[in-house]
């Protein structure tokens, strides 16, 4: 594989990683400080809807694309 193709793959990987970071940071966390230390605080579990569901699936897809790109880059370097 040529060096320009590897550069393009690395650029795509950087873009995917930035998008994945943004999608993770935009997700709503319903956990407070109490949940961090083991307390549940009487939380109500609910299903994801709308944008929250879209961000959840986008994060999974971006993580899979990131992993595949990583394997391809390592294989051809």
C-alpha positions, 0 to 999 in steps of 0.5 A: 500500500502506498504512503499516500493511502496510509496518510489518507487512512490515518487522516480518516482515523483522526476524524473518526476519533474526534467524532467518537469523542464528541458523540461520547461527550454529548451523551446524557449521563443520568448518574450523579456523584453517588452512583460513582461511589456505589450508591444507586440513589433510587434511580429510574431506568428508562429507554433511550429515545430520539437523539440519545439513541442516535448518539448511542448507536453512532458511538458504537458504529464509530468505535467499530470503524476506528477499530477496523481502521486501526487493524488495517493501518497496522497490517499495512505498515 
